[in-house]
Amino acid sequence: MRPAPRLLLNTPDIELWPAGLLRARGSHDARLLSRARTVLRRKRDGRYLAAVLPEGLMPMVERLAREPGIDEALQRLEDPLLRRGAPAETPLPLERLNERLHCLGLDESYADRSGLVLVAEPSCLHLAGLDRYRRALWLTRGAARAWQRLHGAAAADGIALHAISGYRSHDYQLGIFERKLARGLGVAQILTVNAAPGYSEHHGGNALDIGTPGEPPAEESFERTPAFAWLQANAGDFGFRMSYPRDNPHGIVYEPWHWCFGGAAR
């Protein structure tokens, strides 16, 4: 059984994507994606591992059977709950968290110093539309519905909002650190902008970075836009709150673009 077209099925190492939402990375990929319904995608680097075709599973890498987590990912394809609609958004185990922290020279004391809590990834995410870059925007069911209502209400008031990013895996968050370290930034400096892997609200599928046309993404200048003023006045009615105001206790810079769904949406 294959996942519903508007769901992302999540495992610790591999994501199961609807093929129609992925971009081909060459002519071979394009031919496979045009026939596939589901693609297995490695979380660590986004590599396409296999395509589920009408005639069966087509590997897209050598030695697919040796891929970490491949058996668990293939079992998700056979999940009987998929026949009855979207499965529950149960949390994935917090595997290899300490390993990721140690890669950055951090340990468990980071949680005490920052006041941030561990955030597990959900086992299922829902398509909430496309982001600013025409990429699939994945959120929990509740956050997806609330974002769509909030987006529509803003548009009705003449305010254009768009999502910059939504769900991120622990591995993706580690990649953000690795790329910034390669550019010469230090871990302490990065931690003022990005939570350590395992501690970002984006992991849980409820957080959104929000922007507006004509403004650069994820910049403090967003607070001077009508879009931000509208969010301040109305986002709470849809269950969203701004996570990192000025002088927040977590050591993270002021982020007027970062909003998290906490429920109680109208």
ChimeraX commands (.cxc) that place a marker at each C-alpha (Angstrom):
marker #1 position 0.00,0.00,0.00 radius 0.5
marker #1 position 1.35,3.43,-0.91 radius 0.5
marker #1 position 0.88,6.67,1.05 radius 0.5
marker #1 position -1.86,9.11,0.15 radius 0.5
marker #1 position -0.67,11.76,-2.34 radius 0.5
marker #1 position -0.74,14.64,0.15 radius 0.5
marker #1 position 1.13,12.94,2.98 radius 0.5
marker #1 position 4.79,12.67,3.90 radius 0.5
marker #1 position 5.51,9.49,5.82 radius 0.5
marker #1 position 8.45,9.89,8.16 radius 0.5
marker #1 position 10.96,7.41,9.57 radius 0.5
marker #1 position 14.15,8.16,11.52 radius 0.5
marker #1 position 16.40,7.91,8.44 radius 0.5
marker #1 position 14.15,8.08,5.37 radius 0.5
marker #1 position 11.16,10.15,4.23 radius 0.5
marker #1 position 8.49,8.74,1.89 radius 0.5
marker #1 position 7.49,11.53,-0.49 radius 0.5
marker #1 position 4.71,11.83,-3.06 radius 0.5
marker #1 position 6.72,11.68,-6.27 radius 0.5
marker #1 position 4.81,14.50,-7.93 radius 0.5
marker #1 position 6.14,16.98,-5.35 radius 0.5
marker #1 position 9.81,16.27,-6.02 radius 0.5
marker #1 position 12.07,17.88,-8.59 radius 0.5
marker #1 position 13.98,15.70,-11.03 radius 0.5
marker #1 position 17.77,15.91,-10.79 radius 0.5
marker #1 position 18.47,14.65,-14.25 radius 0.5
marker #1 position 16.78,12.86,-17.14 radius 0.5
marker #1 position 16.90,9.47,-15.42 radius 0.5
marker #1 position 15.19,10.87,-12.33 radius 0.5
marker #1 position 12.62,12.61,-14.51 radius 0.5
marker #1 position 11.63,9.36,-16.20 radius 0.5
marker #1 position 11.23,7.57,-12.87 radius 0.5
marker #1 position 9.39,10.40,-11.14 radius 0.5
marker #1 position 6.93,10.65,-14.02 radius 0.5
marker #1 position 5.83,7.06,-13.34 radius 0.5
marker #1 position 6.28,6.85,-9.58 radius 0.5
marker #1 position 3.77,7.60,-6.89 radius 0.5
marker #1 position 6.19,7.47,-3.95 radius 0.5
marker #1 position 9.92,8.16,-3.60 radius 0.5
marker #1 position 12.12,7.15,-0.67 radius 0.5
marker #1 position 14.39,10.08,0.19 radius 0.5
marker #1 position 17.39,9.98,2.52 radius 0.5
marker #1 position 16.97,12.60,5.24 radius 0.5
marker #1 position 20.67,13.23,5.80 radius 0.5
marker #1 position 21.34,14.69,2.35 radius 0.5
marker #1 position 18.06,14.51,0.40 radius 0.5
marker #1 position 19.31,11.75,-1.92 radius 0.5
marker #1 position 16.59,9.83,-3.76 radius 0.5
marker #1 position 16.94,6.17,-2.81 radius 0.5
marker #1 position 14.13,4.33,-4.60 radius 0.5
marker #1 position 10.92,4.91,-6.53 radius 0.5
marker #1 position 7.72,2.92,-6.09 radius 0.5
marker #1 position 6.52,2.13,-9.63 radius 0.5
marker #1 position 3.46,0.17,-10.77 radius 0.5
marker #1 position 5.67,-2.86,-11.35 radius 0.5
marker #1 position 7.46,-2.59,-8.00 radius 0.5
marker #1 position 10.34,-0.91,-6.22 radius 0.5
marker #1 position 13.06,0.63,-8.43 radius 0.5
marker #1 position 16.35,1.40,-6.61 radius 0.5
marker #1 position 17.93,4.76,-7.42 radius 0.5
marker #1 position 21.20,4.06,-5.58 radius 0.5
marker #1 position 23.56,1.11,-5.48 radius 0.5
marker #1 position 23.23,-1.35,-2.60 radius 0.5
marker #1 position 19.81,-0.09,-1.53 radius 0.5
marker #1 position 19.50,-2.96,0.95 radius 0.5
marker #1 position 22.43,-1.52,2.94 radius 0.5
marker #1 position 20.85,1.89,3.41 radius 0.5
marker #1 position 20.31,2.65,7.12 radius 0.5
marker #1 position 16.60,2.48,7.92 radius 0.5
marker #1 position 15.53,0.98,4.59 radius 0.5
marker #1 position 13.61,-1.91,6.17 radius 0.5
marker #1 position 11.59,0.44,8.38 radius 0.5
marker #1 position 10.84,2.70,5.40 radius 0.5
marker #1 position 9.61,-0.23,3.30 radius 0.5
marker #1 position 7.41,-1.37,6.17 radius 0.5
marker #1 position 5.72,2.04,6.17 radius 0.5
marker #1 position 4.65,1.39,2.58 radius 0.5
marker #1 position 2.77,-1.65,3.80 radius 0.5
marker #1 position 1.17,0.05,6.80 radius 0.5
marker #1 position -2.45,-1.18,6.90 radius 0.5
marker #1 position -3.54,2.11,8.51 radius 0.5
marker #1 position -2.92,3.84,5.17 radius 0.5
marker #1 position -5.94,2.06,3.73 radius 0.5
marker #1 position -8.13,3.99,6.16 radius 0.5
marker #1 position -6.66,7.42,5.50 radius 0.5
marker #1 position -3.92,9.42,7.18 radius 0.5
marker #1 position -2.14,7.58,10.02 radius 0.5
marker #1 position -1.68,9.14,13.45 radius 0.5
marker #1 position 1.05,11.73,13.91 radius 0.5
marker #1 position 2.91,9.70,16.53 radius 0.5
marker #1 position 6.37,11.03,17.49 radius 0.5
marker #1 position 9.46,9.34,16.12 radius 0.5
marker #1 position 12.08,8.15,18.61 radius 0.5
marker #1 position 14.79,10.67,19.44 radius 0.5
marker #1 position 17.56,8.58,17.96 radius 0.5
marker #1 position 21.20,9.69,17.76 radius 0.5
marker #1 position 20.45,13.02,19.44 radius 0.5
marker #1 position 23.59,12.99,21.57 radius 0.5
marker #1 position 25.64,12.04,18.52 radius 0.5
marker #1 position 24.36,15.11,16.66 radius 0.5
marker #1 position 25.08,17.39,19.63 radius 0.5
marker #1 position 28.57,15.98,20.07 radius 0.5
marker #1 position 29.30,16.69,16.41 radius 0.5
marker #1 position 28.89,20.36,17.32 radius 0.5
marker #1 position 30.80,20.20,20.59 radius 0.5
marker #1 position 27.57,20.31,22.61 radius 0.5
marker #1 position 26.12,18.00,25.23 radius 0.5
marker #1 position 22.91,17.54,27.23 radius 0.5
marker #1 position 23.62,20.70,29.24 radius 0.5
marker #1 position 22.59,22.73,26.16 radius 0.5
marker #1 position 18.93,22.19,27.12 radius 0.5
marker #1 position 19.49,23.61,30.60 radius 0.5
marker #1 position 21.40,26.62,29.30 radius 0.5
marker #1 position 18.93,27.48,26.52 radius 0.5
marker #1 position 15.66,26.54,28.19 radius 0.5
marker #1 position 14.63,24.82,24.96 radius 0.5
marker #1 position 12.93,21.44,25.01 radius 0.5
marker #1 position 13.44,18.38,22.88 radius 0.5
marker #1 position 11.14,18.23,19.85 radius 0.5
marker #1 position 10.41,14.88,18.23 radius 0.5
marker #1 position 9.61,14.59,14.54 radius 0.5
marker #1 position 6.06,13.39,13.72 radius 0.5
marker #1 position 5.67,10.12,11.83 radius 0.5
marker #1 position 3.25,11.74,9.36 radius 0.5
marker #1 position 3.02,15.26,7.93 radius 0.5
marker #1 position 0.41,16.95,5.75 radius 0.5
marker #1 position 0.86,19.10,2.68 radius 0.5
marker #1 position -0.04,22.69,3.57 radius 0.5
marker #1 position 0.63,24.16,0.13 radius 0.5
marker #1 position 3.87,25.47,-1.34 radius 0.5
marker #1 position 6.40,27.81,0.20 radius 0.5
marker #1 position 7.97,30.92,-1.29 radius 0.5
marker #1 position 10.35,28.76,-3.33 radius 0.5
marker #1 position 7.61,26.49,-4.72 radius 0.5
marker #1 position 8.67,23.64,-2.45 radius 0.5
marker #1 position 6.22,21.40,-0.61 radius 0.5
marker #1 position 5.31,22.84,2.80 radius 0.5
marker #1 position 4.88,20.05,5.37 radius 0.5
marker #1 position 3.11,20.60,8.69 radius 0.5
marker #1 position 1.03,18.65,11.17 radius 0.5
marker #1 position -2.64,18.36,10.28 radius 0.5
marker #1 position -3.68,21.01,12.80 radius 0.5
marker #1 position -0.96,23.47,11.82 radius 0.5
marker #1 position -1.65,22.95,8.11 radius 0.5
marker #1 position -5.34,23.73,8.50 radius 0.5
marker #1 position -4.65,26.72,10.74 radius 0.5
marker #1 position -2.05,28.12,8.32 radius 0.5
marker #1 position -4.44,27.83,5.39 radius 0.5
marker #1 position -7.18,29.63,7.34 radius 0.5
marker #1 position -4.76,32.32,8.52 radius 0.5
marker #1 position -3.37,32.77,5.00 radius 0.5
marker #1 position -6.88,33.12,3.58 radius 0.5
marker #1 position -7.97,35.59,6.23 radius 0.5
marker #1 position -4.91,37.75,5.62 radius 0.5
marker #1 position -5.57,37.74,1.87 radius 0.5
marker #1 position -9.17,38.82,2.51 radius 0.5
marker #1 position -7.76,41.81,4.41 radius 0.5
marker #1 position -5.38,42.65,1.56 radius 0.5
marker #1 position -2.29,41.17,3.25 radius 0.5
marker #1 position -0.03,38.82,1.29 radius 0.5
marker #1 position 1.70,36.18,3.40 radius 0.5
marker #1 position 3.85,33.31,2.26 radius 0.5
marker #1 position 5.63,30.51,4.07 radius 0.5
marker #1 position 9.42,30.46,3.94 radius 0.5
marker #1 position 9.85,27.09,5.63 radius 0.5
marker #1 position 7.96,24.60,7.76 radius 0.5
marker #1 position 8.97,21.13,8.96 radius 0.5
marker #1 position 12.68,20.33,9.19 radius 0.5
marker #1 position 14.22,17.04,10.27 radius 0.5
marker #1 position 16.93,16.73,12.92 radius 0.5
marker #1 position 19.36,15.77,10.16 radius 0.5
marker #1 position 18.44,18.85,8.11 radius 0.5
marker #1 position 19.06,21.06,11.15 radius 0.5
marker #1 position 22.50,19.50,11.59 radius 0.5
marker #1 position 23.17,20.26,7.93 radius 0.5
marker #1 position 22.38,23.95,8.53 radius 0.5
marker #1 position 25.09,24.01,11.20 radius 0.5
marker #1 position 27.57,22.16,9.01 radius 0.5
marker #1 position 27.07,24.59,6.11 radius 0.5
marker #1 position 27.46,27.63,8.35 radius 0.5
marker #1 position 30.54,26.16,10.02 radius 0.5
marker #1 position 32.03,25.63,6.55 radius 0.5
marker #1 position 31.52,29.36,5.92 radius 0.5
marker #1 position 33.60,30.18,8.99 radius 0.5
marker #1 position 30.88,30.83,11.60 radius 0.5
marker #1 position 31.30,29.48,15.11 radius 0.5
marker #1 position 28.82,27.22,16.91 radius 0.5
marker #1 position 28.04,29.86,19.55 radius 0.5
marker #1 position 27.24,32.39,16.82 radius 0.5
marker #1 position 25.03,29.94,14.94 radius 0.5
marker #1 position 23.12,29.09,18.13 radius 0.5
marker #1 position 21.87,32.68,18.34 radius 0.5
marker #1 position 19.98,32.11,15.07 radius 0.5
marker #1 position 19.37,28.34,14.91 radius 0.5
marker #1 position 18.45,25.97,17.74 radius 0.5
marker #1 position 20.63,22.90,18.06 radius 0.5
marker #1 position 19.47,19.75,16.26 radius 0.5
marker #1 position 16.63,18.20,18.25 radius 0.5
marker #1 position 15.57,21.51,19.80 radius 0.5
marker #1 position 14.05,23.46,16.90 radius 0.5
marker #1 position 10.30,23.99,16.84 radius 0.5
marker #1 position 10.46,23.22,13.12 radius 0.5
marker #1 position 11.10,19.55,13.94 radius 0.5
marker #1 position 7.59,19.11,15.29 radius 0.5
marker #1 position 5.83,20.32,12.13 radius 0.5
marker #1 position 4.04,23.17,13.92 radius 0.5
marker #1 position 6.45,26.06,13.26 radius 0.5
marker #1 position 6.46,28.37,10.24 radius 0.5
marker #1 position 8.81,31.05,9.04 radius 0.5
marker #1 position 6.53,33.62,7.41 radius 0.5
marker #1 position 7.37,36.35,4.92 radius 0.5
marker #1 position 5.71,38.78,2.55 radius 0.5
marker #1 position 6.46,39.75,-1.07 radius 0.5
marker #1 position 9.22,42.30,-1.51 radius 0.5
marker #1 position 10.88,41.51,1.82 radius 0.5
marker #1 position 14.00,39.33,2.25 radius 0.5
marker #1 position 13.34,36.07,4.09 radius 0.5
marker #1 position 13.99,35.77,7.81 radius 0.5
marker #1 position 15.15,39.34,8.41 radius 0.5
marker #1 position 14.28,41.68,11.27 radius 0.5
marker #1 position 12.99,44.20,8.73 radius 0.5
marker #1 position 9.87,42.03,8.47 radius 0.5
marker #1 position 8.60,43.72,11.67 radius 0.5
marker #1 position 8.14,46.98,9.75 radius 0.5
marker #1 position 5.72,45.47,7.23 radius 0.5
marker #1 position 1.90,45.53,7.23 radius 0.5
marker #1 position 2.10,41.74,7.16 radius 0.5
marker #1 position 3.80,41.63,10.55 radius 0.5
marker #1 position 1.35,44.12,12.01 radius 0.5
marker #1 position -1.50,41.94,10.78 radius 0.5
marker #1 position 0.06,38.83,12.34 radius 0.5
marker #1 position 0.51,40.57,15.66 radius 0.5
marker #1 position -3.16,41.52,15.68 radius 0.5
marker #1 position -4.64,38.30,14.30 radius 0.5
marker #1 position -2.31,35.27,14.43 radius 0.5
marker #1 position -3.41,34.35,17.95 radius 0.5
marker #1 position -6.97,33.88,16.73 radius 0.5
marker #1 position -5.66,31.01,14.56 radius 0.5
marker #1 position -3.52,29.42,17.26 radius 0.5
marker #1 position -0.14,30.90,16.28 radius 0.5
marker #1 position 2.32,32.73,18.51 radius 0.5
marker #1 position 5.66,34.40,17.84 radius 0.5
marker #1 position 8.26,32.17,19.47 radius 0.5
marker #1 position 11.29,34.44,19.80 radius 0.5
marker #1 position 10.44,38.03,20.76 radius 0.5
marker #1 position 13.11,40.49,21.77 radius 0.5
marker #1 position 15.09,39.52,24.87 radius 0.5
marker #1 position 13.71,35.99,24.88 radius 0.5
marker #1 position 15.26,33.66,27.49 radius 0.5
marker #1 position 16.64,31.18,24.93 radius 0.5
marker #1 position 19.54,33.25,23.62 radius 0.5
marker #1 position 18.00,33.32,20.13 radius 0.5
marker #1 position 17.87,36.59,18.22 radius 0.5
marker #1 position 14.58,38.41,17.73 radius 0.5
marker #1 position 12.68,36.54,14.99 radius 0.5
marker #1 position 9.50,38.36,13.97 radius 0.5
marker #1 position 9.10,35.88,11.11 radius 0.5
marker #1 position 8.99,32.69,13.25 radius 0.5
marker #1 position 5.50,31.61,14.39 radius 0.5
marker #1 position 4.41,28.36,15.98 radius 0.5
marker #1 position 0.98,26.74,16.11 radius 0.5
marker #1 position -0.07,25.72,19.57 radius 0.5
marker #1 position -3.73,24.87,19.06 radius 0.5
marker #1 position -6.92,26.65,20.06 radius 0.5
marker #1 position -7.36,27.97,16.52 radius 0.5
marker #1 position -10.78,29.18,15.54 radius 0.5
marker link #1:1,2 radius 0.2
marker link #1:2,3 radius 0.2
marker link #1:3,4 radius 0.2
marker link #1:4,5 radius 0.2
marker link #1:5,6 radius 0.2
marker link #1:6,7 radius 0.2
marker link #1:7,8 radius 0.2
marker link #1:8,9 radius 0.2
marker link #1:9,10 radius 0.2
marker link #1:10,11 radius 0.2
marker link #1:11,12 radius 0.2
marker link #1:12,13 radius 0.2
marker link #1:13,14 radius 0.2
marker link #1:14,15 radius 0.2
marker link #1:15,16 radius 0.2
marker link #1:16,17 radius 0.2
marker link #1:17,18 radius 0.2
marker link #1:18,19 radius 0.2
marker link #1:19,20 radius 0.2
marker link #1:20,21 radius 0.2
marker link #1:21,22 radius 0.2
marker link #1:22,23 radius 0.2
marker link #1:23,24 radius 0.2
marker link #1:24,25 radius 0.2
marker link #1:25,26 radius 0.2
marker link #1:26,27 radius 0.2
marker link #1:27,28 radius 0.2
marker link #1:28,29 radius 0.2
marker link #1:29,30 radius 0.2
marker link #1:30,31 radius 0.2
marker link #1:31,32 radius 0.2
marker link #1:32,33 radius 0.2
marker link #1:33,34 radius 0.2
marker link #1:34,35 radius 0.2
marker link #1:35,36 radius 0.2
marker link #1:36,37 radius 0.2
marker link #1:37,38 radius 0.2
marker link #1:38,39 radius 0.2
marker link #1:39,40 radius 0.2
marker link #1:40,41 radius 0.2
marker link #1:41,42 radius 0.2
marker link #1:42,43 radius 0.2
marker link #1:43,44 radius 0.2
marker link #1:44,45 radius 0.2
marker link #1:45,46 radius 0.2
marker link #1:46,47 radius 0.2
marker link #1:47,48 radius 0.2
marker link #1:48,49 radius 0.2
marker link #1:49,50 radius 0.2
marker link #1:50,51 radius 0.2
marker link #1:51,52 radius 0.2
marker link #1:52,53 radius 0.2
marker link #1:53,54 radius 0.2
marker link #1:54,55 radius 0.2
marker link #1:55,56 radius 0.2
marker link #1:56,57 radius 0.2
marker link #1:57,58 radius 0.2
marker link #1:58,59 radius 0.2
marker link #1:59,60 radius 0.2
marker link #1:60,61 radius 0.2
marker link #1:61,62 radius 0.2
marker link #1:62,63 radius 0.2
marker link #1:63,64 radius 0.2
marker link #1:64,65 radius 0.2
marker link #1:65,66 radius 0.2
marker link #1:66,67 radius 0.2
marker link #1:67,68 radius 0.2
marker link #1:68,69 radius 0.2
marker link #1:69,70 radius 0.2
marker link #1:70,71 radius 0.2
marker link #1:71,72 radius 0.2
marker link #1:72,73 radius 0.2
marker link #1:73,74 radius 0.2
marker link #1:74,75 radius 0.2
marker link #1:75,76 radius 0.2
marker link #1:76,77 radius 0.2
marker link #1:77,78 radius 0.2
marker link #1:78,79 radius 0.2
marker link #1:79,80 radius 0.2
marker link #1:80,81 radius 0.2
marker link #1:81,82 radius 0.2
marker link #1:82,83 radius 0.2
marker link #1:83,84 radius 0.2
marker link #1:84,85 radius 0.2
marker link #1:85,86 radius 0.2
marker link #1:86,87 radius 0.2
marker link #1:87,88 radius 0.2
marker link #1:88,89 radius 0.2
marker link #1:89,90 radius 0.2
marker link #1:90,91 radius 0.2
marker link #1:91,92 radius 0.2
marker link #1:92,93 radius 0.2
marker link #1:93,94 radius 0.2
marker link #1:94,95 radius 0.2
marker link #1:95,96 radius 0.2
marker link #1:96,97 radius 0.2
marker link #1:97,98 radius 0.2
marker link #1:98,99 radius 0.2
marker link #1:99,100 radius 0.2
marker link #1:100,101 radius 0.2
marker link #1:101,102 radius 0.2
marker link #1:102,103 radius 0.2
marker link #1:103,104 radius 0.2
marker link #1:104,105 radius 0.2
marker link #1:105,106 radius 0.2
marker link #1:106,107 radius 0.2
marker link #1:107,108 radius 0.2
marker link #1:108,109 radius 0.2
marker link #1:109,110 radius 0.2
marker link #1:110,111 radius 0.2
marker link #1:111,112 radius 0.2
marker link #1:112,113 radius 0.2
marker link #1:113,114 radius 0.2
marker link #1:114,115 radius 0.2
marker link #1:115,116 radius 0.2
marker link #1:116,117 radius 0.2
marker link #1:117,118 radius 0.2
marker link #1:118,119 radius 0.2
marker link #1:119,120 radius 0.2
marker link #1:120,121 radius 0.2
marker link #1:121,122 radius 0.2
marker link #1:122,123 radius 0.2
marker link #1:123,124 radius 0.2
marker link #1:124,125 radius 0.2
marker link #1:125,126 radius 0.2
marker link #1:126,127 radius 0.2
marker link #1:127,128 radius 0.2
marker link #1:128,129 radius 0.2
marker link #1:129,130 radius 0.2
marker link #1:130,131 radius 0.2
marker link #1:131,132 radius 0.2
marker link #1:132,133 radius 0.2
marker link #1:133,134 radius 0.2
marker link #1:134,135 radius 0.2
marker link #1:135,136 radius 0.2
marker link #1:136,137 radius 0.2
marker link #1:137,138 radius 0.2
marker link #1:138,139 radius 0.2
marker link #1:139,140 radius 0.2
marker link #1:140,141 radius 0.2
marker link #1:141,142 radius 0.2
marker link #1:142,143 radius 0.2
marker link #1:143,144 radius 0.2
marker link #1:144,145 radius 0.2
marker link #1:145,146 radius 0.2
marker link #1:146,147 radius 0.2
marker link #1:147,148 radius 0.2
marker link #1:148,149 radius 0.2
marker link #1:149,150 radius 0.2
marker link #1:150,151 radius 0.2
marker link #1:151,152 radius 0.2
marker link #1:152,153 radius 0.2
marker link #1:153,154 radius 0.2
marker link #1:154,155 radius 0.2
marker link #1:155,156 radius 0.2
marker link #1:156,157 radius 0.2
marker link #1:157,158 radius 0.2
marker link #1:158,159 radius 0.2
marker link #1:159,160 radius 0.2
marker link #1:160,161 radius 0.2
marker link #1:161,162 radius 0.2
marker link #1:162,163 radius 0.2
marker link #1:163,164 radius 0.2
marker link #1:164,165 radius 0.2
marker link #1:165,166 radius 0.2
marker link #1:166,167 radius 0.2
marker link #1:167,168 radius 0.2
marker link #1:168,169 radius 0.2
marker link #1:169,170 radius 0.2
marker link #1:170,171 radius 0.2
marker link #1:171,172 radius 0.2
marker link #1:172,173 radius 0.2
marker link #1:173,174 radius 0.2
marker link #1:174,175 radius 0.2
marker link #1:175,176 radius 0.2
marker link #1:176,177 radius 0.2
marker link #1:177,178 radius 0.2
marker link #1:178,179 radius 0.2
marker link #1:179,180 radius 0.2
marker link #1:180,181 radius 0.2
marker link #1:181,182 radius 0.2
marker link #1:182,183 radius 0.2
marker link #1:183,184 radius 0.2
marker link #1:184,185 radius 0.2
marker link #1:185,186 radius 0.2
marker link #1:186,187 radius 0.2
marker link #1:187,188 radius 0.2
marker link #1:188,189 radius 0.2
marker link #1:189,190 radius 0.2
marker link #1:190,191 radius 0.2
marker link #1:191,192 radius 0.2
marker link #1:192,193 radius 0.2
marker link #1:193,194 radius 0.2
marker link #1:194,195 radius 0.2
marker link #1:195,196 radius 0.2
marker link #1:196,197 radius 0.2
marker link #1:197,198 radius 0.2
marker link #1:198,199 radius 0.2
marker link #1:199,200 radius 0.2
marker link #1:200,201 radius 0.2
marker link #1:201,202 radius 0.2
marker link #1:202,203 radius 0.2
marker link #1:203,204 radius 0.2
marker link #1:204,205 radius 0.2
marker link #1:205,206 radius 0.2
marker link #1:206,207 radius 0.2
marker link #1:207,208 radius 0.2
marker link #1:208,209 radius 0.2
marker link #1:209,210 radius 0.2
marker link #1:210,211 radius 0.2
marker link #1:211,212 radius 0.2
marker link #1:212,213 radius 0.2
marker link #1:213,214 radius 0.2
marker link #1:214,215 radius 0.2
marker link #1:215,216 radius 0.2
marker link #1:216,217 radius 0.2
marker link #1:217,218 radius 0.2
marker link #1:218,219 radius 0.2
marker link #1:219,220 radius 0.2
marker link #1:220,221 radius 0.2
marker link #1:221,222 radius 0.2
marker link #1:222,223 radius 0.2
marker link #1:223,224 radius 0.2
marker link #1:224,225 radius 0.2
marker link #1:225,226 radius 0.2
marker link #1:226,227 radius 0.2
marker link #1:227,228 radius 0.2
marker link #1:228,229 radius 0.2
marker link #1:229,230 radius 0.2
marker link #1:230,231 radius 0.2
marker link #1:231,232 radius 0.2
marker link #1:232,233 radius 0.2
marker link #1:233,234 radius 0.2
marker link #1:234,235 radius 0.2
marker link #1:235,236 radius 0.2
marker link #1:236,237 radius 0.2
marker link #1:237,238 radius 0.2
marker link #1:238,239 radius 0.2
marker link #1:239,240 radius 0.2
marker link #1:240,241 radius 0.2
marker link #1:241,242 radius 0.2
marker link #1:242,243 radius 0.2
marker link #1:243,244 radius 0.2
marker link #1:244,245 radius 0.2
marker link #1:245,246 radius 0.2
marker link #1:246,247 radius 0.2
marker link #1:247,248 radius 0.2
marker link #1:248,249 radius 0.2
marker link #1:249,250 radius 0.2
marker link #1:250,251 radius 0.2
marker link #1:251,252 radius 0.2
marker link #1:252,253 radius 0.2
marker link #1:253,254 radius 0.2
marker link #1:254,255 radius 0.2
marker link #1:255,256 radius 0.2
marker link #1:256,257 radius 0.2
marker link #1:257,258 radius 0.2
marker link #1:258,259 radius 0.2
marker link #1:259,260 radius 0.2
marker link #1:260,261 radius 0.2
marker link #1:261,262 radius 0.2
marker link #1:262,263 radius 0.2
marker link #1:263,264 radius 0.2
marker link #1:264,265 radius 0.2
marker link #1:265,266 radius 0.2
view
